[in-house]
Amino acid sequence: MLSFLTLAYILPYLFFFSFLSFLNVSLASPVPLDDAFSYTNCPNGQERVFNLTISRKFFAPDGFSRDMFLINDQFPGPLINVTKGDTVVLNVKNDLDEDTTIHSHGMFQRGTPWYDGVPGQTQCGIPAGQTFSYRFQVCQSGTYWYHSHSRAQYIEGIVGGLVINDPEDPYINQYDEEYVVLIQDWYHTDSKILVRKFLTPESQGNEPSPDNGLINGKNSFNCSSASPGSDCYSDTPLEQFNFVQGKTYRFRVINTSAFSAFIFSIDKHELEVIEVEGMITKRHKVHRLPINVAQRYSVIVKADKPIASYFMRAEMETSCFAVVSPTLNPMVKAIVTYEKSSNQTLSENPWSDIVTECVDLNPNELVPYHPQQVPDADYNINVIVSFRPDDKNVTLAFINNSTYVIDLKYPTLKKVFDGMNHFVPNQNVFLIEKNKVVVDIILINTDGGEHPFHFHGHVFWVLGSGNGTKPNYKNLNTKNPIQRDTATVPANGWTILRFVSNNPGTWGFHCHIEWHVESGLVAQFVTQPDLIRKLSPPADWNALCSKPNN
């Protein structure tokens, strides 16, 4: 965080918008049934079972050995690859000495909100030594991921890709093979230590700088920079992707970082964006693709270059960092090798296009494959982001002047089932009581850093963004905007997101920079509580809150 806001500055915004936040409203216009996100005509697929055992072991993704978390003794965790209409069963065995959860990022969990995997909001944690099963049908398609939503655990290794194939994807016959690419920043210090240091006056709110970056869990660290006594070996292999000249490939790129946005590219190869977080788009060519934390893109790449090896690059956007480690190499690489190429030294041929850092790929350059009918908004909810020191001089995050405090023993969804409709202020709850209400979230960021906000259980239309704290309503794109589930509000700027509240449940809305989650930059939407209470949560879900460690 680079700037702080006084209470006196925030209050005018709060008073101006507070009367809009909780109105009883009716639907202003018909809600579009977009095929990519509708549960209408969901096919009846297979049951797909995945057994995930989470453990703690020493591992060296980049040559630096450290105690971290693994799933089924591997990192990243196994790819979950299913087809639209399938029922996914995740049997999670917790072999840690602490509780955990699994959040399937981007899954709507329609009718199963208790399986969203968020401690304090949708469940109590899975206790140490216990097993819990998540079971849900997927009636959407595209590129997603899964991760722990507990205490910064995902940046310790509890992460994996999640792909939902669609037999009716319009691009399915336009590529020969596909790859899943997880890019992330990487820390050599345990996240618990980093969180404790971050939440002290001494940090001044400056996020921990990564030590390295990874592509599919691989990179090479310069061990001469490692602290004395470290178990470290250099020249570890980079991730490799194999091309056959003349073929076409789909890359599903997922940013699973704690902090860093990246610029993704492949030397000399154009990228054609065809998917944004489940929404199929018309082809859009780029050379260098900005991707913030928790965002996903599918790109088409043609293997039409001379037979050789080329660098894949995921370049950290360090201009967004408050502090950069002096030993960090922000250029993370993998290798794309054509069949029959020699083992010659790779030459440096990066694209030279200038990409503006700390903002998303311009959403106006992305056009939905299927035209969108965007309904008018019924009302607005204002979300004002700020950071400032508390009474102990610890820099915390605030949404509408409130820092989120997690309630691990009594999750919000359980409170709703128990008949509660009113919540204490530090739960940052936005209550929407009617179904099929169209809402504009007006994100106003008074902080000097950007924030990638993720919305659970929903997608939203990205209507526009800009600089300053006064949104420009005249230039919003309501004709044919893209939908996604994670969008960036610029530093000292604004973004307007529109969604249809048609999914009863308790849904997190938070910055996906993990350090900001830990400092309280979290809200939650409780939508249609009367409809929630008509659902029947499973007994083992209820039992989690009565088990040890919770």
N, C-alpha and C positions, 0 to 999 in steps of 0.2 A: 504494500500500500504506500502511496506516495503523498497523499494529502488527507486531511481530516476535516470534519464538518462539525460546527457547533450546533447545539440544540436550537439556538435562536434562528439559525439558518434553515433548519429542517422544518420547524413548526408551521411556517406559512404554507408549505406544500402539503403537510398533513391536514391542516384545516381545510384547504381548498378541495382536497379529494375525499376527505373522510365520509362525506355524505353520500358518495357514490358507491361505497364499497359493499354495503349489505342491503340491497333493495329486493323487494319481492317483484319480480318482473315476469313477463311472458315472452315467448319466442317472437322475434321481430320478422323473421323470414324463414322459408324452408331450409332445413339443414341438408347440405349436399351429402350424398352417399358415394363418396369416392371409393372406387374398387380397392385401392391399396390399403385403406384403413377401415373398411366397413366389415361388420360381422354378418351382414346380410349375405346369404348364399355361401356361407363358409363350408368348404368341402369336408367330408368326414374321412379323416386320415387314419394313420396308424398310431398306436401307442409306442413311443420311443423312450426307452429307459436309459439313464446315464447315472452311473455310480461314481460319486466324487468324494474322495477321502482327502481331507485337509490335514496336513502335518507340518511340523517344523524341522528343518534339516539345514545343514551347511551346503551351500551351492555357490557356484561362481559363474554367473551369466556372462560377465565381461572379463573373467580372469581374476577378479577380486573376490575371494571366498568370504562369505558372511552367512550368519544364521538368518534364514528367511522362511517364508511359507511356500509350500508346494501343494499342488493338487495331483493326486495319483502319482506322486514322486516326480512330477515334471513341472516345468515352467517355460512358457505360459501353460495354463491348464488345457486339457483336451478340448478340441473344437467340438461344439455341439452343432450338428448339421442335420436339419430336418426339413420337412416340406409343409407348406401352408395347409392347414387343416389337421396336422398331427397333434396328438396330445403328448406333451413333454413331461417326463417324470425325472426329477433330479433328486436322487437319494444322497443326501449330504451327511457324511460321517465326520464328526469333529474330533480329530485326534490332537487338537491343541490343548494347552492348559488354560484356555480362556474361551468365552463364548464367541460365536460368529454367526453370520447370516450370508445368504446369497441373494443378490438382486439381479434379475434378468433385465438388463438395461434396455429400455425401449419397448418392453412387452406391456401391453395394455392391462393384462390381468382382469379382463372384463368378466365379472361374475366371480372372480377369485382374488379380491383385493388383499386378502391375508397372505398371499404368496408373493407379494412385491418385495419382501426381504429387507425392510428398513426397520432397524431397532428403534423403539420409541415412537414409531408412527404406525407400522403395520404388524409388528410382532415383537415378542421377547426373543432374546438370542438363543441359539442352539447351544446348550451347555457343553462344557468340556466332556469328552467321552461319550456324547450322545449322538443319535442320528435323527434327522428330520427330512421328510420328503416334501418337495414342492411339486405340485401337479397342476398343469394348466394347458388349455388348448391354444394353439397359435393360429389366428385367423388373419394374420398380416404376413408380410414377406419383406425380405431385405437383409441388411447388414446390421448386426447388433453385437452385444457382448455381455458377459456376466462377470460379476465381481462381488466381493464382500462389501457390505455397507456399514461395517462396524469398525470404529476406532482406527481409521487410516490403514486397515489391514490390506486393502487391495494393492497399495503401493509396495507391500511386502511380498507380493507374489500371488495373491488370490484373485486371479484374473484369467479370462479366456474368451475366445471368439464364439459368437452365436450367429449362425446363418440360417435363414428360412428361405428355401427355394420356392419359386412360383412357376408351375408348368406353363402359365400363361404370360410370363414375363416377355414383353415385346422384344427384348434383346437376347433371349435365350439361345437363339440359333445364329447369333452374330459373333460368337467367340468360341474358341475351341477348348480352352481350359481356364480355370480360375485359381487364384491364390488369395489367401487371407493374410493381411499384413498388419500386425500389431506394432505400433510405435509408441514409445514411452520414455519419459525421463527416469533416471535410476539413481538411487541413493545408497551409499555404502554404510550409512549409520541407521540404526533401527528407528522406525518412524515414531515410536513412543518417546525416544530421547529427543527427536527433532520437534515433536509437538510440545513437549515440556519446555524446551528452550524458546520456541516460537511464542508461547503464551507467558512470557516474562517481560518486564519493562525493558530489559537489556536488548531485546530483539527490535524494539521500536516498530514492530509490525512488519518487519522485512521477512519475507518468506524464505525458507531454506533453499539454497541453490542446489540443483542436482549435481552429482559427481560425474554422471555420464548419461548416455542415452542408449536405447536398445531397439533393434528391429527383430521381432519374433524372439525376444529374449536373448539376443546375441549382440555382442560388440567386443572390441578389444580395448582394454584400459592400459594407459601408460603407467606401469607399476613403479617407475621412478618417482611418481607423484604420491604413491601410497605412503601412509604413515608407517614409521618404523615398527617392525614386528608383524606387519600384515602378511597374511598368506595370499600372495598375488603372483600370477604369472602372465606375462605379456604375450602378444601375438596369438590370442585365441581366434578361432575362425569366425568370419562374418557369416551372416545368413546368406544363402545362395538360392536364386531362382533360375530355373532352366528354361530357355527359349528354344523353339525350333523355328528356323527362318520360314516365313510365310504364314505362320499361325497367328491367331489373335487371342489375347488374354484379357480376362477380367481380374482386376485387383480390387479387393475389398479392403479399404484402408481404414483402420480404427485407431484413434488416439486414446490410449489408456493411461495417460500421464496423471501425475499428482498436480503438476503445475504448468508444464511447458506446452505452449502452442508450437506447431511445427510447420515448415514448408516442405512438402513432399514433391519429389521429382525423380525421373530416371534420365540419365544423360542421353541426349540426342533423340529421345523418344517422346512424342506428344502423348498427352493424356486427354481422353475424352470422358468427361463426367457424364454418367448415365443414371446415377442414383444418389440421393441425399437422405440418409437415415430412413430408408423404407419407401421414400417417394421416388418413383421412376421419372426421370427428366429427359427432355430432348438433349441430344448430344451437344456438349459445350467443350470446346478445345481449350486447354491450358498447357503451359509448360511447367509451371510451378504452382502447386496447390496448397493454400493455407488451410490448416485444420487445427481447430482448438480442442481443448480437453473434452473428451467424451463424444466428439463428433465423428461421423463416419461418411465416407464417400465410396462409391464404386466408380472405377475408371477403366475404360477400354484402352488397351495398348497393342499396337500392331508390331509384330516382330519382322520389320521390313528394313532393318539396317544391316550393314556388312557384318559377316560372321566375326564376332569378337566378344569381349566381356566389357560390361558397362557398369558404372556405379549407380545404384539406387541411393537417393539421399533423403534424409529426414533432418532438416536443419532447424535447430531450436531457435525460436524467436526471442533472443536474449535481450532485445530492446524492451521487452515487457517485464524483465526481471528488475527487482529493486537492488539485488546484490547478485553478482556472478562469481562463482568459485574460480580462483585463478588457475586451477588445474583442469577446468572443464573444456573439453573439445565439443563445441556445439554441433559439429557436422557429423551426424550419425550415418553410417554407410552399410549397405549390403551390396551383393554382387549379382548382376543379371548376366548369365553366360549363355551364349548361343551354342547349340549342339555343333560339335566338330571344331570349336574354336581352340586355339593353342593356349598354353598356360603362360602367356606373356604378361608383363606388368601392365596393369590397367592405366590408361591415360586419363587425365583430368579434363572432362568436357562438360562442365556444368552449364545449364541454361543461365543466361545473363538477364532475363526479364526481371524488372523491379516489381516486387510484391510488397504492398503496404502491410506492415506487421501490426499485430495486436487488434486486428479486425477480421471479420469473416470474409470469405469469398463473397463478392458482391451478389446478394440474392437476386437482384434485378437481371443478372446475367444468366440465371437459371430458370428454365421454363418447364413447368410440369408436362409430362408426356400426354396426360389426359387433362383437358381444360378443367379449371376449378371454378365452381360456383361458390363464391364467398358470401356468407350471410352478413347482414348488418349486425353491428354490436348492440346488445341490449343495455350494457353499462360498462363502466371502466373500473378496474382495480389498480390503484397506484402503488407501486413498489419502489420505495426510495432506498438506495444502497448508500451506506456511509461506514466509515471506520473512525474510531477515536479511542483514546485511552479511557479506561474505567477509573473508579476511585482508587484502585491499586496501581494505576499507571500502566496497566496491561492493555495493549491495543486489541479491541474487539470489533467484530462486525455487527452492523445494525441494519435491520429491515424495518422501515417506518419507526425508527427510534427504539427498536426492541431487539435484543440479542437472544437468539434461540437457545433454549436450555433443554437438552434431551431428557425425557422421562423414560428410563430404561425398564422400569418395573411395571409401568401401566401405560401401554401404547395407546395412541389416540384412537385407533380403530376399535380397540377393546372398550374404550370409554364410550364410543358411539353405540356399540352393541349394548352397553349398560345403560343407555338412555340419555347420555350426556349431550347437550347441545351448546353449552357454554364452556369456554376454555380460558385458562389463565393467560395473561398477555404474553409471557415468555415462550408460549407454544407457537406464536406467530401463525395463527389459524385464520384462513379466509373461508367463511362458511357460505356455501351456495346451496340453498334449500330446494330450488326447483330444478326439474330435469330439462335438458335441451335448451339451456340458456347460453347465449353467445356473449363472450366476455373478452374485452381488450385488457391485457396486462400492459400497463405503461411502466416500463422499467426506466428509472431515472438514477443514473450513477453519478454520485458526487465525489467519488474516489478517483485518484489519479492512475488506477490500473483497470484493465478490462476484466470482465467477468463472464465466462460461459455458463449461462443458466440452463439447467435441465429440468424438464417437467415430467414427472412420473405419470403413467396411465393415460397420456394424451400426446397428440401432436398439435402444433399450432401453426398458423400462417404467419410468416415474417412479413409484416406490412411496411416496415421501414426503420431506419436508425439514423442518427446524426450526432453532431457535437453540441455541447451545451446542455442545460437542464430544462430547456423549454422545447418540447417536441413540436415538430413541424407537421401539422395535420393536413396541410394542403397537398403534400407530395407523397402520401401513402399509396402503396400499390395494393389496391383491392380488386383488381381485375383478374389477375392470374398468378398470384404469388405462390412460392413453394411452401410446403409444410415440412417441418422437421421437429425434433424433440429437444435440441440443444442449440441455442443461439447466443451470440456474444453481444453484450451491451458495452459500447466503447468506453474508454477512460473519459471521465467528465462528459458523458454523453447519454443518449437515450435510445431505446429500442421499443417498438410496439409489436406485441404478439397477440393474435386473436385465436381463440379456441372455442369449441363447443363443449359445454359441460354436460356430457351425456354418459358418464361412466361412474356410477355410484362407488364411492370408496374414499379412502384417505390417501392423498397423493402429495409426495414431496415436490417442492419447487425450490431449487437451491443452486448456488454457484458450484460448479464441479471441480474447481480448484480445491484440493482436499484440505489445504491449510486454512482456507476460508470457511469450509464446513466446520472444521474444528474450532474456529473462532466465532461461529454463530450465524453465518450467512445462509440461513435456512428458513424457509416457510413451509406451510402445508395447506392444502386445500381439502376441506371436508365437503364432499359433494353429495347431495341428495341423501341425507342421513335417514330419512324415512324408508327409502328404497334399500339402503344398506341393511337395515334391520329386517328386511324380508329375506336376506340371504342367510345361509346356514354354514357358519365356519366349522371346520372339522375339529374333532375332540383333541387331536394331538396338537393342534395350534393353540387351543385354549390352555392345554396342559403346560406349554412352554413357560408361561408366566408363573407357574407354581414350582418349577424345578430349581435345583441348586444353581448358583452363579447368576441368578436373575433377581 
